[in-house]
Amino acid sequence: MNSISRPLVVDLDGTLLRSDMLVESAFAFLRHHPSRVLAPALWLRGGKANLKAKIAEAVSIDVATLPYNAKVINFLAQEKANGRTLILATATHHTYANAIAKHLGLFDEVLASDATTNLSASTKRNVLVSRFGEQGFDYIGNSHDDLKVWESANQSLLVDPEFGVEAAANRLGNVTQVISRPDSPGRAWVRQLRLHQWAKNALLLVPLFASHRAGEVHLLIAAMIAFLTFGLCASSVYLLNDLLDLEDDRQHPKKRFRPLAAGAVPIKTALLVFPGLLLAAFATSMWLLPWQFTATLACYYALTLAYSMFFKRVMTVDVIVLAMLYTMRIIAGTFAFGVSLTFWMLAFSMFLFLSLALVKRYAELRNSRIQGKTDAAPGRGYNPGDLEMISSLGAASGYLAVLVLALYIQDQHTAAQYRRPQVIWLACPLLLYWITRTWMIVHRGWMHEDPVVFAMKDRNSILTGVLFAAVFWLAV
């Protein structure tokens, strides 16, 4: 019997799909039903098949946006054109499996889990053997569970095999093809952890410079440790946020290329990495930094989680929370260095970062308007018609930050800290210039990333920042 006459049985998770439907649907459930966070644990008591069935009843998945493996789809299309029977056999619940098969239009039959049967490993093998006999089918998969199926297959085809799977499959003696992805895992993880976003943690240093103690070595060491812990915590948050936002990200013109959304980073690995990073962040903080810093880090994480789960979809609340998250870095810095937190610093930070948060929203809505959209973006509380109001609020907030700076210069305590406090007035036009220019840039559509990260890359912003710092240095 030649291979064309044998049916080709195709696995879904990790093979046809660069993801895992149970994890995808579970995070979709948590996002849409956060008050029922314990429900999946109760459903699991009835077995994995029951868990999958309950989740499938509760949430729908847009299968058109899922990260399919293009190489596998092209291979299957060629086999289909040659007259081969294709069967999708998956442990995913049949609700999702049938929708995927209908969307792709490649499969002659679908075998999937239901409320009582989890079609995985030995169970899948037994079903296939009962239908086609021993060695009566070829099978394409990727995981350790698939080894049981390959034992009874005529030919084994591997796709992006999990660690140790290829060696184990080769020992069976029937591997005919291995399809691997071209992506660089290291590069994908660097993008996924958003290490470039760690630049925001430079805000931790603001209290150190404001207190005129940047030359003390032990405080500089504390600064490096604080920077690292906030970075690890932030990367953990980015991972969790992207897991919760998979659906929305895949409908976004740019965010759909994020490693998790695109399937370049294994979703199961991400489930292990994000708590590991969080544990490392808090262990380091509790060991080496004041408890007040650790408490602030915990508040930052809790607020970020609340933002991801609730606040990011609430108009106005989302940008206020973003401003608070930026400001909390400065608050954490005061605890890391044991310096005082002032009213002026808090007020200035909140107004400035509220303006930058609104810059971010403006950029997103401007792109939506250019694309002709009129409805709110998925997972957001704004629509393109809000553009003018957001620009007004953002510019006003930025100018209020300048006003706070001017009032700070007039404060008696400020005069006591500086020999030439009047020099600080030069900082006001610099800040006015930078805020106005930032809003002009976003208005013209030149802002393509987080405004804080943009500022740390933009030459004009860097020069303005250097001059701003020089003004305060001259005033000392």
Steps between C-alpha positions, in 0.01 A plus 500: 500500500651836399476802727229674291260212565550529875321775686723770648393574856594847625539620858389855584679648805863576424472346153239657277474779753793684659318506828291290739123532484443402864728778620358744242142430606586498872653849484208620288270369774698679774490822306128491428397351836756622758250453785490126421874448526459188716244333273757318277654336810157366596434379146836322491381280787267341244792423270688683226230427243239660726723806547538548124126458442406754767746758370381445142144568617607822675723670240531516124829538314550684174673215312582725203762687703673197656875454428500217246823338384529612138747223413262231624201654321694518173608137541144389572365696203743317273400162646135591455565597137658157449173339608595406854244468780576742783366449852531747785539301823541715808456514876340842451124511560298428186339849507835663426632216283200506265522880471869477410439224244220703340719811489792321331290284267764225483365213705270215403423408859548632854565286807507701822430498873150521642356530852603145594802414283834682489639394162868499588795257512385137539133590459569665165711205389227249592237695306723523193598131513133399532424707189800426278690212660863477610725688256188590303559875525776761507512750782642850535555642851749665732468397867582222744133398495535436127762230557219258588331572168821470297550150641198386297550726196656389173694821455577768757531867409624748762431873524708721732548203737511564873828440684595129481212407269703471179752262657222285649309495170813401306533194720163381367658481154219652293582874491491622139496878535571775755353845439662770715429868528761753380458738797787572737369405849745732673401801293131422546541485878691831508207659317243327717660607829524852353843567641501837324211601729734466798615850403191628684660383824742790473218688677615322818806724492306827508488520884872420516594794280237726655655439843850593366643166624582332170870479593450259791621154397263297720202686353622433147517129582147519639397673177630212287321242716176701494528535121543123461211406729260740330613369161437137595161591646407704192597217260288261704209742469552537124484122461181468704344800328571353156351166605182677608493718188562235235164558331528878486866500397428276201246750371744790536701596187831507693448308822410185303874465433582473871674164559220346708223620271692377195592167660875567488521446878349172631195580709571216745852631560362847564279351772814387683715806432269775625469369860873421500589858414261629765649272766852612408398867522345473845768269640770749396303795634426343839861391541685816394267800521284669769163341569325821393645455150373141490157617614493761222608236249211281617257792459642565154444137402148491645405823323649376173303177530182697572577717197536194277184336633268799540624856478647501148147464361356788707511843337707758693579256781750325274718808443485603866618153600781515242611834648492341846714209381767740371483701822533188715848449358598837645334412832690170507823690436449714811474183709798334333722799582344605829417852382187709553202491269376854437161636399664678206652183363171312521292778341753561223525128421126439487427787261799428276434126475127551450592711198726221369234234560260708293769527230498122483121485464502779242749311283286184509177685415663701223602176328144369538357817344742478205383141443142626483386342825225662706447246777707462815813290459474151655561520873497881511249755623563760228402544137664714230242773557666571838823609335460876541391475862797277586744745342347789699517309828854378430645838412327661800640237733850555364478874552373444854826313564684815392286706739586264788868542414461880509327488838774269627760762410314757712477272805709606802638150549630503143689824563664334801622202292660700218752782500355644178133391492415768245701303240237224515262731314692401186357149540147628436546602133695178440211293634246710306700437183522126557132451583385712207736323260389157627136581432584639156689179420213275601253728317702454180506122545870465573458336842513123453587376848467572870569876546746442787700254290476741206641780714798285597581438132413839348800736458301813571352349815841382621652845440208665680542259790872576524431875502223450757740312729772763441264772616450327836874430525577869447244594765663284770 
